[in-house]
Amino acid sequence: MVSLAKGHRFKSYSCNQYDNKEVVSKSENKNSVGRPRTITPKILEKLKEAFMMGCNKREACFYAEVAESTFYDFLKEYPEYSEKIDIWQSYEKIKARMVVHKALDKGDREMAKWYLERKAKDEFSTKQDIDATIKNKVVIIDDLPDEE
């Protein structure tokens, strides 16, 4: 479990459900040049770490030093990880919301103002939305005198 704030928990999924066995995508690594063509528990842990930092799939693959094609092959073979990735990507937002929540609980007026400006825009926003329609008139003149 990963602790977010006192008394709050975020369910953590284990990357090591395969114990210390190597989780292999369908394409075995035939040569040692380039990025690995397998997803090991260590690579899976790095992917999880990247997703929990808010990285998208391309960034997570770069961070974990694994080819995107290998990652997508892995997801085809282990589709249950798609849902886990969605959960891991939500972690950063949930953690940020907990920080806002703690600040509001402490009576932080600036945080309360910031929160209301974004969550109750109709009533508290400092910006005004203006609907405007601009009409342009275009005059076409075909009978221009020839220049001499």
C-alpha positions in Angstrom: 0.0 0.0 0.0 1.2 3.5 -0.7 0.3 6.1 1.9 -1.0 9.4 0.6 -1.9 11.2 3.7 -2.6 10.3 7.3 -5.4 7.7 7.4 -5.7 7.5 3.6 -4.4 4.7 1.5 -4.1 4.1 -2.3 -4.3 0.4 -3.4 -1.0 -0.6 -4.8 -0.7 -3.4 -7.3 2.2 -5.7 -7.2 4.5 -5.8 -10.2 6.1 -8.9 -9.0 3.2 -11.3 -9.3 5.4 -13.4 -11.5 7.9 -13.8 -8.6 11.4 -13.5 -10.0 10.5 -15.1 -13.4 11.0 -13.0 -16.4 7.8 -11.8 -18.0 8.4 -12.2 -21.7 6.5 -10.6 -24.5 5.9 -12.7 -27.6 9.0 -11.6 -29.3 12.1 -13.0 -27.6 15.3 -11.0 -27.6 17.4 -12.5 -30.4 20.3 -10.1 -30.1 21.6 -7.8 -27.3 21.7 -4.6 -29.4 19.1 -2.0 -28.6 16.4 -2.0 -26.0 15.3 -5.2 -24.3 12.5 -7.1 -26.0 11.3 -8.5 -22.7 9.4 -7.0 -19.8 11.2 -8.1 -16.6 9.9 -7.5 -13.1 12.5 -4.7 -12.8 11.3 -3.0 -16.1 7.7 -3.4 -14.9 8.6 -1.7 -11.6 10.2 1.2 -13.6 7.0 1.4 -15.8 4.9 1.6 -12.7 7.1 4.3 -11.2 6.9 6.4 -14.4 3.1 6.0 -14.6 2.7 7.0 -10.9 4.7 10.2 -11.8 2.1 11.0 -14.4 4.0 9.9 -17.5 2.1 8.8 -20.6 2.9 5.4 -22.2 5.7 6.7 -24.5 7.4 8.6 -21.7 7.1 5.5 -19.4 8.7 3.3 -22.0 11.5 5.8 -22.4 12.0 6.0 -18.6 12.0 2.2 -18.3 14.3 1.9 -21.3 12.0 -0.5 -23.1 10.7 -0.3 -26.7 7.2 0.8 -27.1 6.5 -2.2 -29.4 7.6 -4.5 -26.6 5.4 -2.7 -24.1 2.4 -3.0 -26.4 3.1 -6.7 -27.1 3.2 -7.1 -23.3 -0.2 -5.5 -23.0 -1.7 -7.8 -25.6 -0.3 -10.8 -23.7 -1.3 -9.4 -20.3 -4.4 -7.2 -20.8 -5.0 -6.9 -17.1 -2.2 -4.4 -16.9 -4.2 -1.8 -18.9 -6.4 -1.2 -15.9 -3.5 -1.2 -13.6 -1.8 1.5 -15.7 -4.9 3.6 -15.6 -4.9 3.3 -11.8 -1.1 4.1 -11.6 -1.6 7.2 -13.8 -4.4 8.4 -11.4 -2.0 8.3 -8.4 -0.5 11.7 -9.0 -3.9 13.5 -9.3 -5.1 11.8 -6.2 -2.0 12.7 -4.3 -2.4 16.4 -5.4 -6.1 16.4 -4.4 -5.0 15.1 -1.0 -2.6 18.1 -0.6 -5.4 20.5 -1.5 -7.8 18.7 0.9 -5.2 18.9 3.8 -4.7 22.6 3.1 -8.4 23.3 3.1 -8.7 21.3 6.4 -6.0 23.6 7.9 -8.0 26.6 6.9 -5.7 27.9 4.2 -7.6 30.8 2.7 -5.5 31.2 -0.4 -6.0 27.5 -1.2 -9.8 27.9 -0.6 -9.8 30.9 -2.9 -7.8 29.0 -5.6 -10.1 25.9 -5.3 -13.3 27.9 -5.6 -12.1 29.8 -8.6 -11.6 26.5 -10.4 -14.4 24.4 -9.0 -17.2 27.0 -8.7 -16.3 29.2 -11.7 -19.8 30.7 -12.1 -19.7 32.2 -8.7 -16.0 32.7 -7.8 -14.0 33.0 -11.1 -11.9 36.1 -11.5 -12.2 35.8 -15.3 -15.3 36.7 -17.3 -16.4 34.8 -20.4 -17.6 37.1 -23.2 -19.5 35.8 -26.2 -18.8 38.0 -29.2 -19.6 37.7 -32.8 -17.5 39.6 -35.3 -18.9 40.3 -38.7 -16.6 41.3 -41.5 -17.9 43.0 -44.6 -16.0 42.3 -47.7 -16.6 44.6 -50.7 -15.6 43.2 -54.1 -14.8 45.7 -56.7 -14.6 44.4 -60.3 -14.6 47.5 -62.3 -11.3 49.0 -61.5 -9.9 51.4 -64.1 -6.9 50.2 -66.0 -3.7 51.9 -64.9 -1.7 53.6 -67.6 
